């Protein structure tokens, strides 16, 4: 550009960016930030974290300082084109308030990152585990089972998983991850909105990001909480309370004693849920079978896939699950803890089963035992006998038919 007959090259604009409230789960960011000096050089590189591209800020030694906030990235059009594995240089600016800003030029050249091993916190390019390589000798039956990461839908859920994490690692490690919601490192910033206690958190998914494919898990039956929409019958069951969640039985996957994924036994009638129900139904006939599971794939749904297998055993399953917060739960003098033996018995005697159409529907699951028909409420706490006049005509399956659907 000519200015007064001379070539003029405008100086690149200096950008001052904020840091996001989202951190890597296992890093003491506050300690690292307190050691930073004003003007210190840092690298910003693009990586995949929680299934989206984020710009991570690192010291020259590779210490994680944080991510650039989305609002800061959006102000620099060029940053929208950066690809995972690319990086550029920046510096630290320590504010009088004690906050830290990241400073760089809007035309800072991209280069390969100095830390290519950090490009993906979850590496989508990993091939699925070949099931033939797993130790499946003497298996009675096996399935590939899709499961959701364990969701923390209430304070109770968070405390259960936190205690399991502390036992597997340490109390100090648990304090870095599980915090009061006002301090949570796993919630997206939502302006000045109040954070719901049921706002989805990413602790389970972050754990799965760091577990190698092929790792063996323990599979158990336990109760989990499923969220329903505000306008559903399940929400009306709670008096219309927003973000209501209720308890249902599920196949829960444990890693080092920490629950990180589950496949609920109630849900929409699709092949994935049919498969989980079929696993449970088969297991109910042989409660002495020993279960094992291997993590064979993680997707960006987010969803994880397990290879579940059952082996000969002698000791029958014992224990109970708490379904006191299930839809249509009625104490009626019964204990809140339902023995697993009772729950398995319901299924073991069933000849046919009718799947519910919706996770929040009234029908729940219907089963046929001889000439009698019964209905589980959604929470599967107790059986209610039905007359033939109350029976729907379609949707009934034998185990063999369910296996074909799955």
DRENKEVEX-346135 format. One line per field, with one value per residue (C-alpha): x negated, y, z; residue number from 1; residue in three letters. Coordinates in steps of 0.5 Angstrom, whole numbers, plus 500, padded with zeros to 3 digits. Layout:
xx	(X_...) .
yy	(Y_...) .
zz	(Z_...) .
pos	(NUM_...) .
code	(ALA_...) .
END
This chain:
xx	(500_497_498_495_491_488_489_493_493_498_496_499_505_503_508_510_513_517_516_522_525_524_517_514_517_510_506_506_506_506_500_497_500_497_490_491_487_489_487_485_486_491_493_501_502_509_511_517_520_527_529_527_521_518_512_508_503_496_490_483_483_490_494_501_503_510_514_516_523_528_529_522_521_527_524_518_521_515_515_521_517_511_511_509_502_500_498_496_492_494_493_496_498_500_505_506_512_508_511_507_507_504_501_500_500_506_501_497_494_497_491_491_493_487_491_494_496_501_505_511_513_517_514_520_515_514_516_521_519_519_524_520_514_518_518_524_523_529_533_541_543_541_543_541_545_545_545_546_540_543_546_546_553_554_549_550_548_542_540_541_536_531_531_529_524_520_520_517_512_512_516_511_512_520_520_517_522_529_530_536_540_538_531_532_527_531_537_538_538_545_545_548_553_554_551_556_554_556_551_547_540_534_531_532_531_524_522_524_520_514_515_512_517_516_517_521_527_531_539_544_551_553_558_556_560_563_565_572_574_578_584_584_589_582_582_589_588_583_588_586_579_574_568_571_567_570_566_566_562_556_550_545_537_532_525_520_527_529_536_534_540_547_552_559_564_569_570_572_573_567_562_557_562_564_557_556_563_561_555_559_564_559_555_561_562_554_553_547_543_537_537_532_531_526_526_525_527_529_533_534_542_539_540_536_536_535_534_538_536_539_535_537_537_540_542_548_549_551_552_558_559_563_569_572_572_575_581_588_583_588_584_590_586_581_574_571_566_568_564_561_563_571_569_566_572_577_573_571_578_580_582_583_582_585_580_583_583_580_575_581_587_592_591_585_583_588_587_590_590_594_601_600_597_594_591_585_586_580_576_577_578_584_589_596_600_604_611_611_615_610_604_602_602_595_588_587_581_578_570_569_573_569_563_564_566_560) .
yy	(500_507_513_519_516_511_504_503_496_496_493_487_488_486_481_480_474_471_464_459_456_449_446_439_435_432_439_444_450_455_453_453_460_463_461_465_471_477_477_470_466_461_456_456_450_447_440_436_436_434_433_440_444_448_452_450_455_451_453_452_446_443_445_446_454_453_454_460_462_461_469_471_466_469_476_473_470_467_463_459_456_453_445_440_440_447_452_459_463_468_471_472_479_479_484_488_484_478_475_472_475_471_476_475_478_477_475_470_465_458_452_445_444_442_437_433_427_432_434_429_428_423_420_419_415_409_403_399_393_386_382_376_378_379_373_370_363_358_364_362_368_375_382_388_393_401_405_412_415_416_422_426_428_430_431_424_422_426_424_416_417_422_417_411_416_417_410_408_414_419_424_429_427_427_434_436_433_434_441_445_447_454_452_446_445_441_446_450_458_460_468_469_464_460_453_447_442_437_440_435_434_431_427_420_422_425_419_415_419_417_409_405_401_394_395_390_393_390_390_390_391_398_403_410_416_418_425_426_432_438_436_429_425_423_430_431_425_430_435_439_440_442_437_431_425_418_411_405_399_399_395_399_399_400_401_401_401_407_407_411_408_405_401_403_397_402_407_407_401_401_396_399_398_392_389_391_388_382_381_382_377_372_373_373_365_364_369_365_367_371_378_381_387_391_398_397_404_411_415_423_422_421_414_408_401_395_387_384_376_371_366_359_361_358_364_367_374_378_385_390_396_403_405_409_415_411_413_410_408_406_404_400_398_395_396_401_396_391_385_383_376_379_383_377_372_377_376_369_366_371_367_374_381_387_393_400_405_411_412_416_412_409_402_400_393_388_380_374_368_362_365_371_378_383_390_393_401_404_403_396_396_391_387_389_383_385_383_381_387_391_388_391_387_389_389_382_378_372_372_369_375_380_377_378_385_386) .
zz	(500_498_503_501_495_500_501_508_511_517_524_526_531_538_541_548_550_556_558_559_565_562_564_563_569_572_572_578_574_579_582_575_573_580_577_571_570_566_559_559_552_551_546_543_540_537_540_541_548_550_542_540_537_543_543_549_552_554_557_554_558_556_563_561_563_560_554_550_551_545_546_545_539_535_535_531_524_523_529_526_521_525_525_531_531_529_534_534_539_545_551_558_561_568_570_576_578_579_572_566_559_553_548_541_534_530_524_528_523_525_525_528_535_540_543_538_543_546_539_541_549_546_539_534_530_534_531_534_539_535_539_537_541_548_553_551_552_555_554_555_551_549_546_543_548_547_553_555_560_567_568_574_575_582_588_590_583_584_591_589_584_588_593_588_585_592_594_587_587_593_597_594_587_588_590_584_580_584_587_588_582_583_582_577_572_567_566_560_561_560_561_568_567_574_573_574_578_573_568_564_567_563_569_566_559_561_565_559_554_559_559_553_549_551_558_562_566_571_569_575_576_579_579_575_574_567_565_562_559_562_559_559_564_568_570_572_576_580_580_574_577_571_569_573_573_576_578_573_573_569_567_570_568_573_572_578_582_579_575_568_563_564_559_562_562_560_554_547_543_539_537_542_548_546_546_553_555_552_556_562_560_559_565_569_567_570_575_577_570_571_567_564_559_555_552_545_542_544_539_539_540_546_547_548_546_550_549_554_556_561_563_568_575_582_586_585_584_591_593_592_588_591_586_591_586_581_577_580_586_592_599_601_607_603_603_599_597_592_592_585_586_586_580_576_578_575_568_569_569_563_556_552_554_551_551_553_547_551_557_560_558_563_560_562_561_560_561_560_565_563_562_567_564_569_568_571_572_569_575_575_583_583_578_577_574_568_565_558_556_558_554_548_541_539_541_544_543_545_547_540_537_541_540_532_534_537) .
pos	(1_2_3_4_5_6_7_8_9_10_11_12_13_14_15_16_17_18_19_20_21_22_23_24_25_26_27_28_29_30_31_32_33_34_35_36_37_38_39_40_41_42_43_44_45_46_47_48_49_50_51_52_53_54_55_56_57_58_59_60_61_62_63_64_65_66_67_68_69_70_71_72_73_74_75_76_77_78_79_80_81_82_83_84_85_86_87_88_89_90_91_92_93_94_95_96_97_98_99_100_101_102_103_104_105_106_107_108_109_110_111_112_113_114_115_116_117_118_119_120_121_122_123_124_125_126_127_128_129_130_131_132_133_134_135_136_137_138_139_140_141_142_143_144_145_146_147_148_149_150_151_152_153_154_155_156_157_158_159_160_161_162_163_164_165_166_167_168_169_170_171_172_173_174_175_176_177_178_179_180_181_182_183_184_185_186_187_188_189_190_191_192_193_194_195_196_197_198_199_200_201_202_203_204_205_206_207_208_209_210_211_212_213_214_215_216_217_218_219_220_221_222_223_224_225_226_227_228_229_230_231_232_233_234_235_236_237_238_239_240_241_242_243_244_245_246_247_248_249_250_251_252_253_254_255_256_257_258_259_260_261_262_263_264_265_266_267_268_269_270_271_272_273_274_275_276_277_278_279_280_281_282_283_284_285_286_287_288_289_290_291_292_293_294_295_296_297_298_299_300_301_302_303_304_305_306_307_308_309_310_311_312_313_314_315_316_317_318_319_320_321_322_323_324_325_326_327_328_329_330_331_332_333_334_335_336_337_338_339_340_341_342_343_344_345_346_347_348_349_350_351_352_353_354_355_356_357_358_359_360_361_362_363_364_365_366_367_368_369_370_371_372_373_374_375_376_377_378_379_380_381_382_383_384_385_386_387_388_389_390_391_392_393_394_395_396_397_398_399_400_401_402_403_404_405_406) .
code	(UNK_UNK_UNK_UNK_UNK_UNK_UNK_UNK_UNK_UNK_UNK_UNK_UNK_UNK_UNK_UNK_UNK_UNK_UNK_UNK_UNK_UNK_UNK_UNK_UNK_UNK_UNK_UNK_UNK_UNK_UNK_UNK_UNK_UNK_UNK_UNK_UNK_UNK_UNK_UNK_UNK_UNK_UNK_UNK_UNK_UNK_UNK_UNK_UNK_UNK_UNK_UNK_UNK_UNK_UNK_UNK_UNK_UNK_UNK_UNK_UNK_UNK_UNK_UNK_UNK_UNK_UNK_UNK_UNK_UNK_UNK_UNK_UNK_UNK_UNK_UNK_UNK_UNK_UNK_UNK_UNK_UNK_UNK_UNK_UNK_UNK_UNK_UNK_UNK_UNK_UNK_UNK_UNK_UNK_UNK_UNK_UNK_UNK_UNK_UNK_UNK_UNK_UNK_UNK_UNK_UNK_UNK_UNK_UNK_UNK_UNK_UNK_UNK_UNK_UNK_UNK_UNK_UNK_UNK_UNK_UNK_UNK_UNK_UNK_UNK_UNK_UNK_UNK_UNK_UNK_UNK_UNK_UNK_UNK_UNK_UNK_UNK_UNK_UNK_UNK_UNK_UNK_UNK_UNK_UNK_UNK_UNK_UNK_UNK_UNK_UNK_UNK_UNK_UNK_UNK_UNK_UNK_UNK_UNK_UNK_UNK_UNK_UNK_UNK_UNK_UNK_UNK_UNK_UNK_UNK_UNK_UNK_UNK_UNK_UNK_UNK_UNK_UNK_UNK_UNK_UNK_UNK_UNK_UNK_UNK_UNK_UNK_UNK_UNK_UNK_UNK_UNK_UNK_UNK_UNK_UNK_UNK_UNK_UNK_UNK_UNK_UNK_UNK_UNK_UNK_UNK_UNK_UNK_UNK_UNK_UNK_UNK_UNK_UNK_UNK_UNK_UNK_UNK_UNK_UNK_UNK_UNK_UNK_UNK_UNK_UNK_UNK_UNK_UNK_UNK_UNK_UNK_UNK_UNK_UNK_UNK_UNK_UNK_UNK_UNK_UNK_UNK_UNK_UNK_UNK_UNK_UNK_UNK_UNK_UNK_UNK_UNK_UNK_UNK_UNK_UNK_UNK_UNK_UNK_UNK_UNK_UNK_UNK_UNK_UNK_UNK_UNK_UNK_UNK_UNK_UNK_UNK_UNK_UNK_UNK_UNK_UNK_UNK_UNK_UNK_UNK_UNK_UNK_UNK_UNK_UNK_UNK_UNK_UNK_UNK_UNK_UNK_UNK_UNK_UNK_UNK_UNK_UNK_UNK_UNK_UNK_UNK_UNK_UNK_UNK_UNK_UNK_UNK_UNK_UNK_UNK_UNK_UNK_UNK_UNK_UNK_UNK_UNK_UNK_UNK_UNK_UNK_UNK_UNK_UNK_UNK_UNK_UNK_UNK_UNK_UNK_UNK_UNK_UNK_UNK_UNK_UNK_UNK_UNK_UNK_UNK_UNK_UNK_UNK_UNK_UNK_UNK_UNK_UNK_UNK_UNK_UNK_UNK_UNK_UNK_UNK_UNK_UNK_UNK_UNK_UNK_UNK_UNK_UNK_UNK_UNK_UNK_UNK_UNK_UNK_UNK_UNK_UNK_UNK_UNK_UNK_UNK_UNK_UNK_UNK_UNK_UNK_UNK_UNK_UNK_UNK_UNK_UNK_UNK_UNK_UNK_UNK_UNK_UNK_UNK_UNK_UNK_UNK_UNK_UNK_UNK_UNK_UNK_UNK_UNK_UNK) .
END
